Amino acid sequence: MRISIITVCYNSAVTIRDTFESVLSQTYSDIDYIVIDGNSNDETVRIIIKYEQKFNGKMRWISEPDNGLYDAMNKGIKMATGDVIGILNSDDLFYNSTVLERIMSVFNNSNDIEAVYADLYYVSKTNTSNIVRKWITGEQKLFKTGWHPAHPALYIKKDVYDKYGLFNLQYKLASDFEIMLRFIDKYKIKMIYFHEILVKMRIGGKTNKNIRNIFLQNIEILKAFNENKIHVNPLTYSFKRIFSKLLQYKK
């Protein structure tokens, strides 16, 4: 069973070496690695070219303008040849070298499973050993309770995308939330919770860049519930979501 890992990048020269090294370190061999670059103007493309040869034909990449992060992710999904798809951001890295081997063992032992989700650590931008937050997802609940998986630690079979669609580009900050809501709560794909840390994610992403983006993301999330015909009380849900985020901070 093959897994496609997609890395989307734009001017990621500072961090993308760590991402590449973490993929190269994986003990699972049947990997299809796809890098989608948004026409970077720093050293990112030169780094990609340098690392391409280290993957011995398992890396494919493109560099061209796109319509944002989710458009780039859709390009990667369309290129994917794996049975399972995972997304590793260009400033993130796998927790250790056995992540993909352990994830794929779940899929290989459970033919009817359509997705596996797990946990992640938020780490410092400059020191990936410094844990800032712990996203321990827990057993599956309804999204309207404030629960949802960590998208970078979610692995989904490709035929789920084929059946239920790609990222909705109307959403600029919450398309990852919308696609998970659509797959999990609306279409009820069958998932397993893998209670392990799989990814280290550097803090400082686009969504949490400032209060305005957090506010706009919340509006998009409420829109996603509405468009997927899932009723939620806006005030109650917003409180539950904020509370669930506060619980992630390291004590």
Legacy VTK file of the C-alpha trace (Angstrom):
# vtk DataFile Version 3.0
C-alpha trace
ASCII
DATASET POLYDATA
POINTS 251 float
0.000 0.000 0.000
1.457 3.328 -1.067
1.219 6.650 0.771
1.432 10.036 -0.927
2.827 12.835 1.224
2.191 16.373 -0.025
4.276 19.387 0.995
3.078 22.814 -0.105
5.634 25.600 0.108
6.257 29.239 -0.699
9.479 31.020 0.303
10.168 28.242 2.802
13.959 28.142 2.582
14.433 28.572 6.339
12.468 25.454 7.330
11.995 23.136 4.363
15.275 21.270 4.846
13.947 19.945 8.170
10.768 18.821 6.408
12.703 17.003 3.678
15.041 15.332 6.168
12.097 14.057 8.207
10.568 12.480 5.088
13.897 10.958 4.062
14.276 9.440 7.527
11.058 7.409 7.290
11.397 3.639 7.543
8.328 3.049 5.341
9.554 2.664 1.781
6.477 2.881 -0.467
6.256 6.688 -0.455
5.140 9.012 -3.227
6.438 12.461 -2.210
4.911 15.502 -3.903
6.162 19.076 -3.427
4.010 21.947 -4.671
5.892 25.245 -4.712
4.046 28.510 -5.304
6.761 30.095 -7.469
9.056 31.008 -4.581
11.519 33.855 -5.007
13.934 32.837 -2.238
16.185 29.748 -2.154
13.327 27.243 -1.839
13.469 25.908 -5.417
17.252 25.465 -5.261
16.819 23.447 -2.077
14.126 21.315 -3.735
16.424 20.597 -6.690
19.264 19.688 -4.325
17.106 17.252 -2.359
15.311 15.715 -5.334
18.223 13.386 -6.097
18.271 12.150 -2.470
14.760 10.741 -2.891
15.843 8.381 -5.693
12.826 9.038 -7.892
10.245 9.162 -5.087
9.931 12.972 -5.184
7.931 14.855 -7.804
7.578 18.611 -7.722
6.262 21.651 -9.532
6.867 25.362 -9.063
4.246 27.731 -10.423
1.872 30.477 -9.243
-1.254 29.302 -7.458
-4.382 30.673 -5.831
-3.229 30.072 -2.285
-2.483 27.217 0.093
-5.601 25.148 -0.556
-5.320 25.437 -4.328
-1.776 24.094 -4.016
-2.998 21.220 -1.834
-5.606 20.345 -4.457
-2.868 20.208 -7.095
-0.954 17.766 -4.913
-3.985 15.548 -4.348
-4.644 15.390 -8.098
-1.014 14.330 -8.650
-1.045 11.695 -5.899
-0.608 8.031 -6.835
-0.853 6.648 -3.292
-3.732 4.766 -1.710
-3.471 7.103 1.299
-2.738 10.842 1.363
-1.118 12.887 4.109
-0.080 16.540 4.144
3.158 17.712 5.753
3.525 21.485 5.808
6.829 23.039 4.787
7.576 24.251 8.330
6.568 20.960 9.980
8.311 17.634 10.461
7.500 14.089 11.419
7.938 13.296 15.091
10.274 10.390 14.383
11.373 8.018 11.623
8.622 5.411 12.130
5.570 7.668 11.723
4.548 6.482 8.256
5.327 2.852 9.004
2.999 2.928 12.024
0.231 4.789 10.208
0.319 2.450 7.239
0.226 -0.593 9.512
-3.206 0.616 10.666
-4.462 0.914 7.087
-2.905 -2.398 6.053
-4.599 -4.206 8.929
-8.024 -2.575 8.475
-9.278 -2.624 4.897
-12.520 -0.793 5.688
-10.836 2.145 7.443
-10.956 5.349 5.377
-8.907 7.647 7.615
-6.533 7.620 10.576
-6.071 10.631 12.845
-3.543 11.217 15.579
-1.912 13.895 17.763
0.697 16.590 17.280
2.949 18.965 19.144
3.147 22.690 18.423
6.802 23.636 18.771
8.902 26.779 18.795
9.833 28.307 15.432
13.519 28.247 16.287
13.750 25.160 18.501
11.618 22.182 17.469
12.463 20.431 20.743
10.599 23.150 22.671
6.949 22.052 22.982
4.526 24.984 23.230
1.168 23.216 22.875
-0.003 19.620 22.774
-2.908 18.760 20.501
-4.183 15.503 21.989
-7.230 14.942 19.809
-9.017 12.237 21.773
-11.797 9.908 20.709
-14.125 11.057 17.946
-16.954 13.459 18.785
-19.231 15.696 16.738
-17.594 18.835 15.378
-20.222 21.036 17.016
-18.811 20.053 20.429
-15.614 21.934 19.561
-13.759 18.725 18.631
-11.963 18.090 15.364
-8.775 16.292 14.325
-5.471 18.052 13.801
-5.321 18.336 10.019
-1.541 17.741 9.740
-1.993 14.472 11.674
-4.879 13.201 9.529
-4.306 10.570 6.830
-7.116 9.874 4.379
-7.573 7.335 1.593
-7.429 8.879 -1.854
-10.790 7.466 -2.881
-12.438 9.615 -0.177
-11.269 12.714 -2.077
-12.450 11.109 -5.316
-15.935 10.548 -3.856
-16.475 13.668 -1.753
-14.324 16.371 -3.346
-11.259 18.501 -2.728
-10.580 21.642 -0.687
-13.227 24.324 -1.236
-11.370 27.427 -2.431
-14.138 29.750 -1.223
-12.613 29.304 2.225
-9.355 31.219 2.624
-8.608 30.348 6.273
-10.807 27.368 7.133
-10.850 25.111 4.076
-9.059 22.399 6.046
-11.809 22.589 8.688
-14.542 22.497 6.029
-13.148 19.451 4.262
-12.794 17.552 7.547
-16.329 18.536 8.572
-17.622 17.393 5.182
-15.812 14.055 5.234
-16.290 13.190 8.898
-19.596 14.649 10.084
-21.506 14.896 6.805
-20.368 11.757 4.972
-19.306 9.862 8.112
-16.145 8.254 6.794
-14.845 5.455 8.996
-11.852 6.526 11.085
-9.483 5.175 13.713
-7.830 7.287 16.400
-4.116 6.497 16.624
-3.121 7.802 20.051
0.424 8.837 19.103
2.313 12.059 18.408
3.061 12.076 14.684
3.955 15.663 13.768
5.860 18.627 15.138
4.201 21.809 13.893
5.941 25.159 14.233
3.780 27.885 15.767
2.879 31.018 13.817
0.680 29.768 10.967
-1.433 32.028 8.778
-4.688 31.426 10.651
-3.294 32.394 14.052
-1.218 35.247 12.680
-3.411 37.895 14.301
-6.781 38.412 15.993
-8.379 39.496 12.709
-7.494 36.186 11.031
-8.791 34.213 14.017
-12.075 36.148 13.808
-12.357 35.655 10.035
-11.587 31.966 10.365
-14.383 31.578 12.910
-16.828 33.211 10.469
-15.734 30.745 7.777
-16.157 27.825 10.184
-19.741 28.845 10.959
-20.339 29.162 7.209
-18.979 25.623 6.745
-21.502 24.234 9.219
-24.296 26.028 7.391
-23.228 24.924 3.904
-22.926 21.316 5.037
-26.390 21.559 6.647
-25.149 20.869 10.169
-26.938 23.013 12.746
-24.796 24.713 15.385
-25.404 27.549 17.835
-22.771 30.186 16.894
-22.140 31.486 20.423
-22.093 28.082 22.101
-19.845 26.600 19.431
-17.390 29.534 19.506
-17.041 29.183 23.287
-16.444 25.419 23.043
-13.858 25.905 20.305
-11.920 28.527 22.283
-12.042 26.360 25.416
-10.732 23.320 23.543
-7.802 25.391 22.242
-6.920 26.640 25.718
-6.655 23.053 26.927
-3.863 22.436 24.407
-1.397 24.801 26.029
1.435 23.216 27.899
1.180 23.578 31.680
LINES 1 252
251 0 1 2 3 4 5 6 7 8 9 10 11 12 13 14 15 16 17 18 19 20 21 22 23 24 25 26 27 28 29 30 31 32 33 34 35 36 37 38 39 40 41 42 43 44 45 46 47 48 49 50 51 52 53 54 55 56 57 58 59 60 61 62 63 64 65 66 67 68 69 70 71 72 73 74 75 76 77 78 79 80 81 82 83 84 85 86 87 88 89 90 91 92 93 94 95 96 97 98 99 100 101 102 103 104 105 106 107 108 109 110 111 112 113 114 115 116 117 118 119 120 121 122 123 124 125 126 127 128 129 130 131 132 133 134 135 136 137 138 139 140 141 142 143 144 145 146 147 148 149 150 151 152 153 154 155 156 157 158 159 160 161 162 163 164 165 166 167 168 169 170 171 172 173 174 175 176 177 178 179 180 181 182 183 184 185 186 187 188 189 190 191 192 193 194 195 196 197 198 199 200 201 202 203 204 205 206 207 208 209 210 211 212 213 214 215 216 217 218 219 220 221 222 223 224 225 226 227 228 229 230 231 232 233 234 235 236 237 238 239 240 241 242 243 244 245 246 247 248 249 250
